[in-house]
Amino acid sequence: MRRFVLIFLLASSSSQLIAQTTATDGFGLPERFVFRRSFTIQLPNKNEVGVEMADINDMDRLMNLDSILQKVYADIQQVIDTLPDPLRTTKLQHACYEDGLPKIQLNQYAPRGQQFILINGSAALLKTEQDTLIVTGVIKNPAKPAEFKVNNEFPRYYRLTVLLNRITDLPELLNGELNSKMNTFSTAHTTKWTGGKKDSFYALAADPTIVAKVKRAYTGYPNDQLELKASVLLQNYKQYFTPAFNLEGSLVLTNKTRSLQHSFTIAWQPSFLFSKNEEGKLQAFRNDFIELSYESWSVANRLANTEGKLRWNLSLGYLARRRGDFYAPSTFRFGMGQVRLKKTRLEPGFYFNNFFRGISPTIRLTQSF
């Protein structure tokens, strides 16, 4: 037990140093660090092991999960052997980073309810909630990354999240099955996945007990990509109500450290105005705008819930096709800022012509498909 006391004392005395590379508590990861692959191995009796890694090439160092978890269990055994109440829900974190010192954090929680079983007339309390073991470590001397734009500011961390009925059951899971499933994922992750949105998870066809939220176990964190979208617009121009269609293509670029994204968009917007002709019949006039826009955001903010908050963007549209006398020649539309709610955007702006003459404010509602 002295060994663990010494470890905690060393961790506390060096917390400032650790905070420079990891989280301030010595267990979390840097805020801007992202895992590129994440999948879960489902085991009997509702046990499971979640695997997260920074790059697919880190698989080679994680193939022997049994060995990794056996070493972790040796570290935590003295702690779990002295649990004050084995029937409480246990969350145990084990972290070993660049300094090589294992750090352990233990939390126990009262169950949300109690269940009993009657044996020979006596009531025995049942454990109803699973325990959690979170193992975080560093891939030492990693291979060259295969993923695009891995953040080289940080080490190549990995994280294992083990859910099991009792933390003391861990040795029973280390029977070679985990290693076999890791080998299956390594050789078959680029092949067929089944399921999808309706099932919440995709399952690897070669072994349906290996599941992920995204095919090939990508985490959904962004890379450079080309996006094509269609939407309808509702906006005003002076006293006119002008519905429009919007077809746009966006080039989304991620910076080298994977902390920021930049979106450059070009859009075609045929808008429609209506007025009565000399015969008193309603007539539609189509005016086409070509719009360029730019937006930037932090990866952390995009992944967080940013709905209903102001997001900054710039857009500039030009009247490329003019019909009727509604718009002056060489009309532009300038927009800045927007508020989003799921697929709906609200954007203020103004129209102008001839170098900011004839300014007319507008507000635009965009509904994407």
Helices and strands as residue ranges (DSSP letters): H 2-13, H 15-19, E 37-42, G 44-46, E 48-53, G 56-58, H 59-62, H 65-80, E 89-95, E 103-109, E 115-119, E 122-126, E 131-138, E 157-164, G 167-169, H 170-173, H 177-188, E 193-195, G 197-199, E 202-204, E 207-212, G 215-217, E 225-237, E 240-254, E 260-276, E 282-298, H 299-303, E 310-321, E 331-341, E 344-353, E 357-368
